Amino acid sequence: MSFGYIDTSFLLSILFEDQNYEKSIDCWNELGKKFSSILLEIESRINIYRYFTTQDKEKVWYQEKEKELQELPLEQRLNMILSWELKSFLFL
């Protein structure tokens, strides 16, 4: 099983469907377990809101991106690795 660290730029690439979108989706699908900093959701929400306000997007766009963020199949909402998983990962 493969493990992968998900950072904000990677997640936003998927949400904003940027030029690296297809590569990011392929990488996402290849990972068995995903983990990140507890700040990922906060950073993502801030960036979604910032983009929404600076690009004069419609409110519907903002609501769709928030919904997409909530619906991503994230391990533990990507907020933490259970301590036993981390220990088993580090001591394999």
C-alpha positions in Angstrom: 0.0 0.0 0.0 1.4 3.4 -0.9 1.3 6.4 1.4 1.2 10.1 0.2 1.4 13.4 1.9 -1.2 15.8 0.5 -0.3 19.5 0.6 -2.5 22.5 -0.1 -1.1 23.2 -3.6 -1.8 19.6 -4.6 -5.3 19.6 -3.3 -6.1 23.0 -4.9 -4.8 21.7 -8.2 -7.6 19.2 -8.1 -10.2 21.6 -6.8 -9.3 24.4 -9.3 -8.7 22.0 -12.2 -5.5 23.8 -13.0 -2.9 22.8 -15.7 -1.6 20.0 -13.5 -5.1 18.7 -12.8 -4.8 15.4 -14.7 -1.4 14.5 -13.2 -2.7 15.4 -9.7 -5.8 13.2 -10.2 -3.7 10.3 -11.4 -1.4 10.6 -8.4 -4.4 10.9 -6.0 -5.9 7.7 -7.4 -2.6 5.8 -7.0 -2.3 6.6 -3.3 -3.7 4.1 -0.9 -3.4 6.2 2.3 -3.3 10.0 2.2 -2.3 12.2 5.1 -1.5 15.9 5.6 -1.0 18.7 8.1 -4.0 19.6 10.2 -3.9 23.0 8.4 -4.8 21.5 5.0 -8.6 22.2 5.3 -8.1 25.7 6.7 -5.5 26.6 4.0 -7.7 25.2 1.3 -10.8 27.1 2.5 -8.8 30.4 2.7 -7.5 29.9 -0.9 -10.9 29.1 -2.2 -12.4 32.2 -0.6 -9.5 34.4 -1.8 -9.8 33.1 -5.4 -13.6 33.6 -5.2 -13.2 37.3 -4.1 -10.3 38.3 -6.3 -11.6 36.7 -9.5 -15.2 37.9 -9.1 -16.6 34.4 -9.2 -20.3 33.8 -8.8 -21.5 32.6 -5.4 -22.5 29.3 -6.9 -18.8 28.7 -7.9 -17.8 29.2 -4.3 -20.5 26.9 -3.0 -19.5 24.2 -5.5 -15.8 24.3 -4.5 -16.7 24.1 -0.8 -18.9 21.1 -1.5 -16.1 19.4 -3.6 -13.7 19.9 -0.7 -16.2 18.3 1.7 -16.8 15.4 -0.6 -13.2 14.4 -1.3 -12.6 10.9 0.1 -10.0 12.0 2.7 -8.6 9.7 5.3 -9.7 11.1 8.6 -10.6 14.2 6.7 -6.9 14.3 6.1 -6.5 16.0 9.5 -4.3 13.4 11.1 -2.8 10.0 11.0 -3.9 7.7 13.8 -0.9 7.2 16.0 -0.8 3.4 15.4 -0.8 4.0 11.6 2.1 6.4 11.9 4.1 4.0 14.1 3.5 1.1 11.8 4.4 3.2 8.8 7.7 4.4 10.4 8.7 1.1 11.8 8.0 -1.2 8.9 
